[in-house]
Amino acid sequence: MAFDRSKWVWMNGELIPWDRATIHVSAHGLHYGSGVFEGMRCYETPAGPAVFRMRAHFKRFFASARTYGMALPYTKEQLADAVFRLVRRNGFRSCYVRPICYYGSDSLAVQPLKCPVEVAIFAWPWAPLLGVEKQTEGVRVTISPWVKFHSSMMPTTAKACGQYLNSMIALNEAVRHGFDEAILLDTDGNLAEGSGENIFIVRGGTVATNNDTDSILMGITRDSVIQIAQDLDYPVHIRTLRIEDLLSADEAFFTGTASEVTPIIEVDGRKIGTGVRGPVTERIQKAFFNATAGKEPKYKNWLELVVKTSSPRRSVRSTTGTGRARSGRTGIRNTVAD
């Protein structure tokens, strides 16, 4: 991962140079992980750069914020416009986009009290998380001794900053032992997810994945792949997955915005199926990448073109009336709605 091509960041309503996009050491979010974020990808298409599933990502972003009692001071439309401006200003044709909302500096009491809600968006060119070659070769994973937290402990369906310490410690241990990724189990000993991915298995031509009751983040790529698999006439079962289901599968794969669709070929030294990417995984991958590249008309509504519009730019004000925004348009061609 390299940030050297990223020159501009959108922060609290303004596009500012990368080096100015800083926070104070006393920020509440830095000490307690009190923030929420999203990860989305902008892909190059024949019509120009386009953001994949932006509506769904911002819907989850706002839902995550509500879960933690954070009132975002901008609308979905304003943030969508900020993404478009950011991608254009950096001159990217394809990139990863990271919106983040966190409590800033005012108090270090655990309750954020009067800490301001800060919002930033930055972007950079980022190859698939597990490696582009792994999308063909597949990854070797291990079942982590670290357990995914239950929804009674923390809200598993919120994409919150501090929650990812659970993933980080599992992945660190997996990599130390020579694996590409970790799979975390839930408190009942069933499959939850990878450190940053949802899990799918294939057996007898049927695709299966687990659900929110299994301590997973409800992934946007997961949702896309379910739709794609159904459109390819594969039965899709959503149910609890056991370790035995994974080990006896013909194929398995991860999904996620960062990792996209990546085959799992081995679990703790045991091959999944034939130990190579399977035909169902490959077919789903192909359809997914056709969708992100704008080559499949049936999924065109999943793409938001990074378009220029002719209306004059006007100041974007925080919807709470206290924001420090100074630039950006609110009237975008591609609106974002629930």
C-alpha angles and dihedrals in degrees: 000000000000129000096189093105093053111093104161137048129190107226127172093337100319136093105230135172115275094247092057094054096100138132132211121264088239094060111134092224092057093055101039106021089244100164144088129220146179135214121209135163132229112208132196111247134174088261093050136270113339133184115231119231093342094158091055093046094052091045089057091043091058092043091052090050092050090051089059094041094251116147107209109220094215135060125242089252092054092049092047089053089049090055092051093048092046094051092046094046092052090047094233123163092185130008148138115264123208119192113186134183121191143158112266133204124314109094138005094212108124089245104070092224106173097355108140120244107240123196127195137167126196134170139197139167106270128177118219109299096240094039132277090252090056090063086071103026097040131222135274113227140183133212103247123228086218112091125222110246118254123242089248087064101042131350102270093192093059118088097222129166102232093047091069092072084082090058095041096056092047093049093046091056093045093052091047088059093050101261128130097224144357130237115211122209124216124242090273093055095254126126115282111168147289121277089274106358143074120236130235129182130195124207127166091348093305120119120214136183135166132250143230091278087068095065097260135140107244097241124213091216088048089056091047093050092049089056093045093049091051091048088053088055096250114142109241120206120192109201145119111297122212127204087250090058090057096045093049095044123118089220139359135189144177125233129198141129092256097040096031105193114342126171121235109217103169139027117197091334095314117116120236107225109317093347095251136085108293128227096250092051091047092050093049090047092053092050092047094052091046087055094050091046092054092245097121115068095199090066099042091112088066091067126077112197116226091233135173117229130202099231116109116258115253135181119284110220124197110258089230091058092238101082124118096223116145107167145032137077125261099199107083128170094226104055123200120224139160 
